[in-house]
Amino acid sequence: MPKLKQKGCWMVRVTATTPILEIRDLTFGFGGNLVTDHVSMSVDRGEFVSIIGPNGAGKTTFFNVVTGVYQPSGGTITYRGKDITGINAAQRARAGIARSFQLANLFPTLSVLEHARLAAQAQGSRRYGLLRPYTAYRRYLDRAQSALELVGLGARVHGPAGALSHGDKRKLELAMVIAADPEILLLDEPTSGVSAEDVPAMVALIRKIRQVEGKTVMMVEHKMSVVLDLSDRIAVLHGGKLLAIDLPEKIQQNETVQAAYLGQDSI
């Protein structure tokens, strides 16, 4: 029997077969040029879906529309059975949709712990409590500490974020997303700028986050070895259009995808 679940101020009816995210005919463009061209897909609860495509395919723009950074010119986005097409990025984040970015967006002099704590507090009812010391918000600190431990930064919590290596800055960004306790994580090229020898550790970390936190994950990533290792399904964007979405082995065998993006020797 369907159950009512609450997230923030929402009460929606959720069934075992209800996708957590449904995107229908999503359209967005700049100056009359469509960058997201009538894209439709659904994502099940707990699923890991990767978005691939050549440079300029519209992958990051698609993420920006899904997360509310851009408002679509057409189509709908349904999250947990509720139409969220018209709400902004902050509202979507508080509802349970969080993302990371290609470039690290950190405050160099702010401590590692404060980055994660503020991400946790931003999702709570006390996010604007400026007159109380941060130590009054124990649950946000605990959530932040737990997220940092999960990504392997538990010993670096009191140091400034600017002192972290590039790889550790990527880990801190993941910790900030986790600390916000979303239901869907959108990861935009999490291995970008990470050295080749550190990529396996980043892949293991993303897998660990999914297993421990039990989250739904959407990921944009160029490294096919990473995509094939982590994904339940792969969606291929080309020229803003959804070329295909299928199991990894089916995508590898798809001749249209190979011709447009992968190439015969790419995987």
Backbone as JSON, one array per atom type, in Angstrom:
{
  "sequence": "MPKLKQKGCWMVRVTATTPILEIRDLTFGFGGNLVTDHVSMSVDRGEFVSIIGPNGAGKTTFFNVVTGVYQPSGGTITYRGKDITGINAAQRARAGIARSFQLANLFPTLSVLEHARLAAQAQGSRRYGLLRPYTAYRRYLDRAQSALELVGLGARVHGPAGALSHGDKRKLELAMVIAADPEILLLDEPTSGVSAEDVPAMVALIRKIRQVEGKTVMMVEHKMSVVLDLSDRIAVLHGGKLLAIDLPEKIQQNETVQAAYLGQDSI",
  "N": [[0.85, -1.19, 0.0], [0.55, 2.27, -0.79], [2.67, 4.71, 0.79], [2.76, 7.66, 2.83], [5.27, 10.06, 2.75], [7.36, 12.41, 4.37], [9.22, 15.27, 3.48], [10.9, 17.95, 4.47], [8.59, 20.5, 4.15], [6.88, 19.06, 2.63], [4.44, 16.61, 1.82], [4.12, 13.66, 0.34], [2.86, 11.07, -1.81], [4.33, 7.98, -1.99], [5.31, 5.14, -3.76], [6.52, 1.75, -4.13], [7.26, 1.54, -6.75], [7.59, 4.08, -7.69], [9.59, 6.32, -9.42], [12.4, 8.11, -8.13], [13.15, 10.41, -9.36], [11.86, 12.07, -12.13], [12.16, 13.11, -15.38], [10.87, 14.96, -17.91], [10.71, 15.69, -21.25], [12.53, 17.83, -21.15], [13.78, 21.07, -21.69], [16.13, 23.54, -22.61], [17.88, 26.53, -23.45], [20.36, 28.78, -24.89], [20.2, 31.94, -26.23], [18.46, 31.12, -28.26], [19.54, 28.74, -29.1], [19.3, 25.36, -28.5], [20.45, 23.74, -25.68], [19.84, 21.81, -23.89], [17.87, 19.46, -25.11], [14.79, 18.58, -25.28], [14.87, 16.38, -23.38], [14.24, 13.3, -21.82], [14.01, 11.21, -18.99], [14.03, 8.76, -16.34], [14.87, 8.15, -12.93], [15.53, 5.64, -10.64], [14.99, 5.07, -7.12], [17.92, 4.84, -5.22], [19.5, 4.2, -7.38], [22.37, 4.33, -9.6], [23.25, 6.51, -11.95], [25.08, 7.43, -14.74], [26.08, 10.24, -16.7], [27.19, 10.71, -19.87], [29.1, 11.99, -22.68], [30.34, 13.85, -25.53], [32.55, 16.77, -25.36], [30.74, 19.76, -24.94], [28.28, 18.59, -25.2], [26.26, 19.19, -23.47], [26.11, 18.34, -20.85], [26.78, 19.41, -18.23], [25.12, 21.65, -18.29], [22.65, 20.36, -18.35], [22.67, 19.24, -15.75], [22.61, 21.66, -14.36], [20.05, 22.58, -14.98], [18.46, 20.56, -13.87], [19.06, 20.86, -11.16], [18.15, 23.39, -10.63], [19.63, 25.68, -11.06], [19.43, 26.82, -13.59], [16.37, 27.76, -15.13], [14.11, 25.76, -16.91], [13.01, 26.06, -20.36], [11.02, 24.52, -21.21], [9.18, 21.47, -20.51], [9.15, 19.12, -17.68], [10.13, 18.5, -14.25], [10.01, 16.03, -11.94], [10.14, 15.22, -8.59], [10.23, 12.76, -6.23], [7.52, 12.34, -6.65], [6.47, 14.89, -6.77], [6.0, 17.9, -8.59], [8.7, 19.86, -9.31], [9.54, 21.76, -11.03], [9.28, 24.57, -11.09], [10.59, 25.59, -8.83], [13.38, 27.09, -7.04], [17.06, 26.77, -6.96], [18.01, 26.68, -4.27], [15.75, 25.85, -2.87], [15.37, 23.34, -4.0], [17.69, 22.08, -3.12], [17.25, 22.02, -0.34], [15.1, 20.35, -0.37], [16.24, 17.94, -0.95], [18.04, 17.47, -3.06], [21.25, 17.54, -4.01], [24.44, 18.8, -5.15], [27.77, 18.48, -6.54], [30.5, 20.4, -7.98], [32.4, 21.04, -11.03], [34.7, 22.55, -10.55], [36.49, 23.24, -7.57], [34.8, 24.9, -5.0], [35.64, 26.56, -2.55], [36.33, 28.14, 0.67], [39.37, 29.43, 1.33], [40.53, 30.07, 3.88], [38.78, 29.13, 5.74], [37.94, 26.57, 8.05], [38.18, 23.0, 7.52], [36.23, 21.52, 8.89], [34.29, 23.52, 9.34], [33.37, 24.06, 6.74], [31.96, 21.68, 6.14], [30.15, 21.65, 8.29], [28.62, 23.98, 7.9], [27.4, 23.32, 5.51], [25.77, 21.26, 6.4], [24.17, 22.64, 8.27], [22.86, 24.46, 6.62], [20.79, 23.05, 5.55], [19.04, 22.71, 7.57], [16.54, 23.76, 10.05], [17.63, 25.79, 11.48], [19.28, 27.41, 10.0], [19.8, 30.14, 9.77], [20.64, 31.03, 12.22], [22.3, 33.26, 13.57], [23.03, 34.45, 15.93], [23.71, 32.68, 17.85], [26.31, 30.59, 19.18], [28.27, 28.38, 17.11], [28.68, 25.95, 18.32], [26.37, 25.38, 19.59], [24.82, 23.94, 17.95], [24.78, 20.99, 17.89], [24.0, 18.69, 16.47], [24.47, 19.33, 13.83], [27.21, 19.61, 13.79], [27.95, 17.0, 14.45], [26.96, 15.62, 12.23], [28.55, 16.78, 10.25], [31.12, 15.99, 11.09], [30.88, 13.21, 10.85], [30.53, 12.97, 8.06], [33.0, 13.89, 7.15], [34.72, 12.01, 8.26], [33.89, 9.81, 6.78], [34.85, 10.39, 4.2], [37.52, 10.34, 4.63], [38.8, 12.52, 5.82], [38.91, 12.97, 8.5], [41.03, 13.52, 10.22], [41.82, 16.01, 9.51], [40.21, 18.08, 10.23], [40.4, 20.56, 11.59], [42.13, 22.13, 10.2], [42.85, 24.68, 7.65], [40.88, 24.89, 4.66], [42.21, 25.7, 2.39], [44.74, 24.63, 2.61], [44.63, 22.03, 1.82], [45.38, 19.31, -0.42], [44.72, 19.03, -4.0], [43.27, 16.7, -4.51], [42.27, 16.14, -1.94], [40.68, 18.37, -1.59], [38.66, 17.81, -3.39], [37.57, 15.65, -2.06], [36.63, 16.98, 0.21], [34.59, 18.52, -0.91], [32.83, 16.46, -1.58], [32.25, 15.59, 0.99], [30.85, 17.81, 1.94], [28.56, 17.71, 0.38], [27.5, 15.29, 1.28], [27.1, 15.92, 3.99], [24.94, 17.59, 3.85], [22.92, 15.83, 3.7], [21.33, 14.76, 1.44], [18.84, 13.22, -0.74], [19.35, 12.67, -3.35], [22.42, 12.66, -5.02], [24.24, 14.68, -7.13], [26.96, 14.46, -9.04], [29.43, 16.29, -10.5], [31.77, 15.59, -12.64], [33.66, 14.24, -10.71], [36.28, 13.24, -10.66], [37.79, 15.1, -11.91], [40.81, 16.76, -12.51], [42.06, 15.18, -10.67], [44.88, 13.22, -9.95], [46.16, 10.51, -11.99], [46.99, 8.28, -10.53], [45.53, 8.6, -8.23], [42.9, 8.28, -8.91], [41.67, 5.63, -8.7], [41.29, 5.52, -5.89], [39.47, 7.59, -5.51], [37.28, 6.58, -6.91], [36.73, 4.34, -5.33], [35.97, 5.69, -3.03], [33.61, 7.03, -3.84], [32.0, 4.82, -4.35], [31.89, 3.78, -1.77], [30.55, 5.83, -0.41], [28.06, 5.67, -1.63], [27.27, 3.1, -0.8], [27.33, 3.24, 2.03], [25.76, 5.49, 2.67], [23.51, 5.06, 1.16], [22.43, 6.43, -1.06], [20.79, 7.89, -3.96], [22.46, 8.37, -7.01], [23.61, 10.6, -9.49], [25.91, 11.11, -12.06], [28.21, 13.07, -13.85], [30.82, 12.32, -15.97], [33.99, 11.97, -17.57], [35.86, 9.93, -17.73], [35.83, 6.79, -18.92], [36.41, 4.35, -17.73], [35.86, 4.8, -15.05], [33.13, 5.4, -15.17], [32.05, 2.97, -16.16], [32.73, 1.3, -14.09], [31.2, 2.15, -11.91], [28.48, 2.55, -12.57], [24.93, 1.84, -12.7], [23.23, 2.35, -14.81], [23.8, 4.04, -17.95], [23.56, 7.2, -19.38], [23.58, 8.81, -22.49], [24.43, 11.85, -23.8], [24.18, 13.94, -26.65], [24.79, 16.67, -28.56], [22.93, 17.98, -27.0], [20.74, 16.32, -26.98], [19.18, 13.31, -25.75], [20.8, 10.53, -26.48], [20.9, 7.81, -25.87], [19.95, 5.61, -23.19], [20.87, 3.18, -20.99], [21.84, -0.13, -19.77], [25.3, -0.54, -18.78], [26.71, -2.48, -20.38], [25.06, -2.64, -22.6], [25.21, -0.06, -23.61], [27.9, -0.02, -24.36], [27.77, -1.7, -26.53], [26.2, -0.37, -28.31], [25.86, 0.8, -31.47], [25.25, 3.31, -32.49], [25.91, 5.01, -30.37], [28.65, 4.46, -30.2], [29.54, 5.51, -32.66], [28.95, 8.2, -32.33], [30.26, 9.0, -30.01], [31.86, 7.15, -28.31], [33.61, 5.58, -29.95], [35.33, 2.95, -31.66], [37.53, 1.96, -30.28], [37.46, 3.0, -27.76], [36.51, 1.85, -25.41]],
  "CA": [[0.0, 0.0, 0.0], [1.38, 3.48, -0.83], [2.92, 5.38, 2.06], [3.03, 9.09, 2.78], [6.56, 10.39, 3.31], [7.54, 13.84, 4.49], [10.54, 15.85, 3.29], [10.67, 19.36, 4.69], [7.18, 20.82, 4.32], [6.13, 18.3, 1.65], [3.91, 15.29, 2.13], [3.8, 13.11, -0.97], [2.56, 9.64, -1.81], [5.43, 7.27, -2.61], [5.14, 3.7, -3.87], [7.77, 1.04, -4.42], [7.59, 1.67, -8.17], [7.7, 5.49, -8.04], [10.96, 6.8, -9.57], [12.67, 9.25, -7.27], [13.28, 11.58, -10.23], [11.33, 11.91, -13.48], [12.44, 14.26, -16.23], [10.04, 14.77, -19.1], [10.75, 16.67, -22.35], [13.23, 18.98, -20.58], [14.34, 21.91, -22.74], [16.77, 24.78, -22.17], [18.82, 27.01, -24.45], [20.94, 30.12, -24.83], [20.09, 32.68, -27.48], [17.73, 30.37, -29.28], [20.19, 27.45, -29.35], [18.95, 24.4, -27.46], [21.58, 23.01, -25.07], [19.12, 20.63, -23.41], [16.91, 19.39, -26.22], [13.69, 17.63, -25.08], [15.44, 15.2, -22.72], [13.36, 12.58, -20.9], [14.55, 10.02, -18.34], [13.64, 8.59, -14.95], [15.91, 7.55, -12.09], [14.93, 4.93, -9.51], [15.59, 5.26, -5.8], [19.1, 4.04, -4.98], [20.19, 3.9, -8.63], [23.54, 5.13, -9.97], [23.16, 6.8, -13.38], [26.12, 8.32, -15.23], [25.8, 11.01, -17.9], [28.4, 10.87, -20.65], [28.92, 12.65, -23.95], [31.51, 14.65, -25.91], [32.56, 18.16, -24.9], [29.7, 20.54, -25.58], [27.05, 17.81, -25.34], [25.23, 19.76, -22.61], [26.0, 17.55, -19.61], [26.72, 20.29, -17.07], [23.89, 22.44, -18.41], [21.57, 19.48, -17.92], [22.74, 19.24, -14.28], [22.18, 22.98, -13.89], [18.59, 22.67, -15.09], [17.87, 19.63, -12.9], [19.26, 21.37, -9.8], [17.49, 24.68, -10.47], [20.49, 26.83, -11.39], [18.72, 27.38, -14.72], [14.97, 27.37, -15.28], [13.91, 25.25, -18.27], [12.02, 26.72, -21.19], [9.95, 23.56, -21.42], [9.31, 20.19, -19.84], [8.89, 19.05, -16.24], [10.99, 17.71, -13.37], [9.23, 15.54, -10.81], [10.99, 14.63, -7.55], [9.44, 12.06, -5.21], [6.12, 12.48, -6.97], [6.05, 16.3, -6.76], [6.56, 18.74, -9.65], [9.6, 20.88, -8.75], [10.06, 22.52, -12.17], [9.28, 26.0, -10.86], [11.26, 26.06, -7.61], [14.77, 27.48, -7.3], [18.12, 25.83, -6.57], [18.06, 26.54, -2.81], [14.6, 25.05, -2.46], [15.62, 21.95, -4.4], [18.72, 21.55, -2.22], [16.62, 21.73, 0.95], [14.18, 19.22, -0.56], [17.0, 16.7, -0.98], [18.82, 17.32, -4.29], [22.51, 18.26, -3.79], [25.4, 18.55, -6.22], [29.12, 19.02, -6.52], [30.81, 21.14, -9.19], [33.66, 20.66, -11.68], [35.78, 23.27, -9.88], [36.31, 23.34, -6.13], [34.32, 26.2, -4.54], [35.93, 26.53, -1.13], [36.91, 29.32, 1.28], [40.71, 28.94, 1.71], [40.9, 30.23, 5.29], [37.77, 28.49, 6.59], [38.38, 25.21, 8.39], [37.54, 21.86, 6.87], [35.01, 21.21, 9.64], [33.29, 24.57, 9.13], [32.76, 23.84, 5.43], [30.96, 20.6, 6.24], [29.12, 22.04, 9.26], [27.73, 24.96, 7.27], [26.59, 22.58, 4.53], [24.73, 20.55, 7.16], [23.26, 23.6, 8.89], [22.08, 25.11, 5.57], [19.61, 22.23, 5.26], [18.21, 22.6, 8.76], [15.64, 24.86, 10.38], [18.39, 26.82, 12.18], [20.35, 27.82, 9.1], [20.09, 31.57, 9.9], [20.82, 31.33, 13.63], [23.59, 33.94, 13.62], [23.3, 35.0, 17.26], [24.11, 31.59, 18.74], [27.59, 30.0, 18.76], [28.09, 27.17, 16.29], [28.7, 24.77, 19.18], [25.0, 25.11, 20.06], [24.16, 23.1, 16.95], [25.55, 19.75, 18.01], [23.67, 17.69, 15.46], [25.13, 19.7, 12.58], [28.63, 19.26, 13.96], [28.06, 15.55, 14.39], [26.76, 15.23, 10.83], [29.74, 17.21, 9.52], [32.24, 15.12, 11.48], [30.63, 11.9, 10.26], [30.79, 13.06, 6.63], [34.44, 14.03, 6.96], [35.3, 10.7, 8.55], [33.56, 8.92, 5.68], [35.71, 10.65, 3.04], [38.93, 10.21, 5.0], [39.37, 13.79, 6.26], [38.66, 13.11, 9.92], [42.2, 14.05, 10.91], [42.15, 17.33, 8.96], [39.02, 18.91, 10.43], [40.66, 21.9, 12.12], [43.0, 22.86, 9.29], [42.15, 25.47, 6.62], [40.61, 24.16, 3.42], [43.2, 26.08, 1.39], [45.97, 23.85, 2.77], [44.42, 20.68, 1.31], [45.77, 19.0, -1.8], [43.57, 19.08, -4.9], [42.46, 15.5, -4.28], [41.55, 16.28, -0.67], [39.62, 19.36, -1.79], [37.54, 17.09, -4.01], [36.96, 14.88, -0.98], [35.88, 17.91, 1.07], [33.35, 18.83, -1.62], [31.93, 15.32, -1.4], [31.8, 15.61, 2.39], [29.85, 18.87, 2.07], [27.32, 17.2, -0.21], [26.98, 14.26, 2.19], [26.67, 16.56, 5.23], [23.62, 18.16, 3.6], [22.0, 14.69, 3.81], [20.34, 14.74, 0.36], [18.42, 11.91, -1.25], [20.01, 12.5, -4.65], [23.7, 13.33, -5.18], [24.65, 14.91, -8.51], [28.41, 14.67, -9.01], [29.87, 16.82, -11.79], [33.17, 15.24, -12.89], [34.35, 14.15, -9.42], [37.71, 12.92, -10.79], [38.45, 16.17, -12.66], [42.0, 17.28, -11.88], [42.65, 14.18, -9.77], [45.96, 12.51, -10.64], [45.79, 9.17, -12.45], [47.21, 7.3, -9.46], [44.54, 8.81, -7.17], [41.55, 8.02, -9.42], [41.05, 4.44, -8.07], [40.87, 5.84, -4.52], [38.26, 8.4, -5.62], [36.22, 5.65, -7.3], [36.39, 3.56, -4.13], [35.27, 6.59, -2.11], [32.25, 7.24, -4.34], [31.28, 3.57, -4.11], [31.67, 3.68, -0.33], [29.5, 6.8, -0.07], [26.78, 5.11, -2.07], [26.92, 1.94, 0.01], [27.11, 3.62, 3.43], [24.69, 6.47, 2.76], [22.32, 4.55, 0.47], [21.88, 7.52, -1.84], [20.68, 7.87, -5.4], [23.57, 9.16, -7.54], [23.78, 10.91, -10.91], [27.29, 11.57, -12.19], [28.83, 13.41, -15.13], [32.22, 11.9, -15.89], [34.6, 11.68, -18.87], [36.68, 8.72, -17.7], [34.92, 5.67, -19.13], [36.69, 3.28, -16.77], [35.14, 5.18, -13.84], [31.71, 5.27, -15.48], [31.7, 1.55, -16.27], [32.93, 0.67, -12.78], [30.24, 2.59, -10.89], [27.11, 2.84, -13.01], [23.87, 0.88, -12.99], [22.86, 2.69, -16.18], [24.54, 5.15, -18.54], [22.82, 8.03, -20.32], [24.49, 9.45, -23.44], [23.95, 13.1, -24.4], [24.91, 14.35, -27.85], [24.12, 17.83, -29.11], [21.8, 18.34, -26.15], [19.71, 15.29, -27.03], [19.47, 12.02, -25.13], [21.02, 9.56, -27.54], [20.56, 6.48, -25.35], [20.12, 5.35, -21.75], [20.77, 1.72, -20.9], [22.85, -0.79, -18.97], [26.63, -0.28, -19.32], [27.08, -3.38, -21.47], [24.26, -2.29, -23.78], [25.78, 1.18, -24.14], [29.14, -0.39, -25.03], [27.46, -2.39, -27.78], [25.33, 0.47, -29.11], [26.64, 1.32, -32.59], [25.0, 4.75, -32.61], [26.72, 5.65, -29.33], [30.05, 4.35, -30.6], [29.8, 6.42, -33.76], [28.8, 9.58, -31.89], [31.07, 9.37, -28.85], [32.83, 6.24, -27.73], [34.63, 5.1, -30.88], [35.5, 1.52, -31.57], [38.63, 1.58, -29.39], [37.41, 3.82, -26.56], [36.18, 1.1, -24.2]],
  "C": [[0.89, 1.24, 0.0], [1.5, 4.12, 0.54], [3.13, 6.87, 1.83], [4.37, 9.34, 3.45], [6.71, 11.9, 3.32], [8.99, 14.2, 4.27], [10.38, 17.35, 3.4], [9.18, 19.59, 4.93], [6.3, 20.02, 3.37], [5.6, 17.01, 2.26], [3.43, 14.71, 0.81], [3.59, 11.62, -0.86], [3.64, 8.92, -2.63], [5.12, 5.78, -2.63], [6.48, 3.07, -4.22], [8.2, 1.23, -5.86], [7.72, 3.12, -8.61], [9.16, 5.87, -8.22], [11.2, 7.99, -8.65], [12.76, 10.54, -8.09], [12.75, 11.23, -11.61], [11.52, 13.21, -14.24], [11.71, 14.02, -17.54], [10.17, 15.96, -20.04], [11.46, 17.96, -21.92], [13.98, 19.74, -21.67], [14.93, 23.17, -22.14], [17.77, 25.21, -23.25], [19.34, 28.4, -24.15], [20.79, 30.77, -26.2], [19.43, 31.92, -28.6], [18.35, 29.04, -29.65], [19.91, 26.5, -28.2], [20.2, 23.67, -26.98], [21.06, 21.75, -24.39], [17.89, 20.51, -24.3], [15.9, 18.26, -26.0], [14.18, 16.3, -24.51], [14.42, 14.61, -21.75], [14.09, 11.38, -20.32], [13.97, 9.94, -16.93], [14.76, 7.87, -14.22], [15.23, 6.91, -10.89], [15.68, 5.22, -8.22], [16.77, 4.31, -5.62], [19.92, 3.72, -6.21], [21.39, 4.82, -8.83], [23.51, 5.29, -11.49], [24.27, 7.78, -13.76], [25.67, 8.98, -16.52], [27.11, 11.2, -18.64], [28.05, 11.57, -21.97], [30.15, 13.48, -24.27], [31.43, 16.05, -25.32], [31.5, 18.95, -25.67], [28.39, 19.8, -25.76], [25.93, 18.34, -24.47], [25.08, 19.08, -21.27], [25.87, 18.45, -18.38], [25.49, 21.19, -17.11], [22.68, 21.62, -17.97], [21.52, 19.4, -16.4], [22.23, 20.56, -13.72], [20.67, 23.15, -13.96], [17.92, 21.77, -14.05], [17.96, 20.18, -11.48], [18.7, 22.77, -9.58], [18.37, 25.88, -10.67], [19.92, 27.58, -12.59], [17.27, 26.9, -14.69], [14.73, 26.92, -16.71], [12.89, 26.09, -19.04], [10.85, 25.8, -21.5], [10.22, 22.28, -20.68], [9.06, 20.28, -18.34], [9.93, 18.19, -15.54], [10.15, 17.32, -12.17], [10.15, 14.8, -9.85], [10.12, 14.06, -6.45], [7.94, 12.31, -5.41], [5.61, 13.9, -7.01], [6.76, 17.07, -7.87], [7.39, 19.85, -9.02], [10.13, 21.81, -9.84], [10.21, 24.0, -11.85], [10.03, 26.49, -9.64], [12.75, 26.27, -7.87], [15.77, 26.48, -6.73], [18.17, 25.61, -5.06], [16.92, 25.67, -2.31], [14.8, 23.58, -2.84], [16.67, 21.31, -3.5], [18.11, 21.17, -0.88], [15.64, 20.56, 0.84], [14.92, 17.9, -0.66], [17.78, 16.44, -2.24], [20.08, 18.17, -4.13], [23.5, 17.9, -4.89], [26.79, 19.05, -5.85], [29.39, 19.68, -7.87], [32.16, 20.69, -9.76], [34.85, 21.29, -10.97], [35.47, 23.39, -8.4], [35.9, 24.76, -5.74], [34.44, 26.25, -3.02], [36.47, 27.88, -0.66], [38.27, 28.91, 1.87], [41.01, 29.0, 3.19], [39.9, 29.59, 6.25], [38.18, 27.04, 6.85], [37.59, 24.16, 7.62], [36.21, 21.53, 7.56], [33.92, 22.24, 9.39], [32.62, 24.45, 7.76], [31.65, 22.8, 5.52], [29.83, 20.97, 7.19], [28.13, 23.02, 8.66], [26.85, 24.3, 6.21], [25.46, 21.84, 5.23], [23.7, 21.53, 7.71], [22.36, 24.28, 7.85], [20.81, 24.34, 5.25], [18.64, 22.16, 6.43], [17.35, 23.83, 9.01], [16.37, 26.01, 11.05], [19.49, 27.4, 11.29], [20.71, 29.3, 9.22], [20.29, 31.97, 11.37], [22.17, 31.98, 13.89], [23.97, 34.41, 15.03], [23.71, 33.93, 18.27], [25.46, 31.04, 18.27], [27.36, 28.69, 18.02], [28.06, 25.91, 17.14], [27.31, 24.43, 19.73], [24.27, 24.15, 19.13], [24.9, 21.76, 16.85], [25.26, 18.78, 16.88], [24.31, 18.03, 14.12], [26.62, 19.38, 12.64], [28.84, 17.76, 13.85], [27.92, 15.05, 12.95], [27.99, 15.59, 10.0], [30.93, 16.3, 9.81], [32.09, 13.75, 10.84], [30.93, 11.9, 8.76], [32.28, 13.14, 6.34], [35.17, 12.73, 7.26], [35.08, 9.75, 7.37], [34.49, 9.12, 4.49], [37.19, 10.62, 3.38], [39.6, 11.5, 5.42], [39.18, 14.02, 7.75], [39.82, 13.71, 10.7], [42.57, 15.47, 10.48], [41.09, 18.38, 9.3], [39.33, 20.34, 10.85], [41.6, 22.72, 11.23], [42.21, 23.65, 8.26], [41.98, 24.67, 5.34], [41.66, 24.48, 2.35], [44.49, 25.29, 1.47], [45.83, 22.42, 2.23], [44.98, 20.52, -0.1], [44.52, 19.03, -2.69], [42.66, 17.87, -4.67], [41.65, 15.58, -3.0], [40.47, 17.36, -0.75], [38.41, 18.73, -2.46], [36.81, 16.25, -2.96], [36.13, 15.78, -0.07], [34.57, 18.3, 0.39], [32.34, 17.7, -1.49], [31.38, 15.28, 0.03], [30.72, 16.66, 2.6], [28.5, 18.43, 1.5], [26.67, 16.19, 0.72], [26.41, 14.89, 3.46], [25.29, 17.19, 5.08], [22.53, 17.09, 3.64], [20.92, 14.69, 2.72], [19.88, 13.33, 0.06], [19.06, 11.62, -2.58], [21.3, 13.31, -4.65], [23.98, 13.47, -6.68], [26.13, 15.31, -8.5], [28.88, 15.08, -10.39], [31.38, 16.62, -11.91], [33.98, 15.17, -11.6], [35.83, 13.81, -9.52], [38.46, 13.99, -11.58], [39.63, 16.73, -11.88], [42.68, 16.33, -10.91], [43.71, 13.39, -10.55], [45.55, 11.08, -10.94], [45.94, 8.13, -11.33], [46.19, 7.43, -8.33], [43.12, 8.51, -7.62], [40.93, 6.77, -8.79], [40.56, 4.71, -6.65], [39.59, 6.68, -4.54], [37.07, 7.53, -6.01], [35.76, 4.83, -6.09], [35.62, 4.41, -3.13], [33.83, 6.81, -2.55], [31.4, 5.99, -4.11], [30.94, 3.42, -2.62], [30.56, 4.62, 0.12], [28.14, 6.25, -0.45], [26.34, 3.97, -1.16], [26.56, 2.34, 1.43], [25.9, 4.52, 3.56], [23.41, 6.02, 2.08], [21.64, 5.58, -0.41], [21.68, 7.13, -3.31], [21.75, 8.8, -5.96], [23.41, 9.35, -9.05], [25.16, 11.54, -11.05], [27.61, 11.91, -13.65], [30.3, 13.07, -15.01], [32.74, 11.56, -17.29], [35.35, 10.36, -18.88], [35.77, 7.49, -17.78], [35.17, 4.53, -18.17], [35.95, 3.54, -15.46], [33.65, 4.96, -14.03], [31.29, 3.81, -15.48], [31.81, 0.84, -14.93], [31.79, 0.95, -11.82], [28.77, 2.52, -11.29], [26.21, 1.62, -13.08], [23.37, 1.07, -14.42], [23.69, 3.88, -16.63], [23.63, 5.87, -19.52], [23.83, 8.78, -21.19], [23.82, 10.68, -24.02], [24.82, 13.44, -25.6], [24.14, 15.5, -28.47], [22.89, 18.24, -28.32], [20.69, 17.32, -26.1], [20.15, 14.05, -26.27], [19.56, 10.98, -26.22], [20.62, 8.16, -27.12], [20.69, 6.49, -23.84], [19.87, 3.87, -21.55], [21.82, 1.19, -19.94], [24.23, -0.56, -19.59], [27.01, -1.18, -20.49], [26.3, -3.09, -22.74], [24.79, -1.02, -24.43], [27.07, 0.88, -24.89], [28.89, -1.01, -26.4], [26.64, -1.54, -28.75], [26.14, 1.15, -30.21], [26.44, 2.82, -32.77], [25.83, 5.53, -31.6], [28.19, 5.59, -29.71], [30.41, 5.35, -31.68], [29.82, 7.87, -33.28], [29.84, 9.97, -30.82], [32.19, 8.41, -28.52], [33.96, 5.87, -28.68], [34.89, 3.63, -30.65], [36.54, 1.1, -30.54], [38.59, 2.33, -28.06], [37.15, 3.04, -25.29], [36.57, -0.37, -24.38]]
}
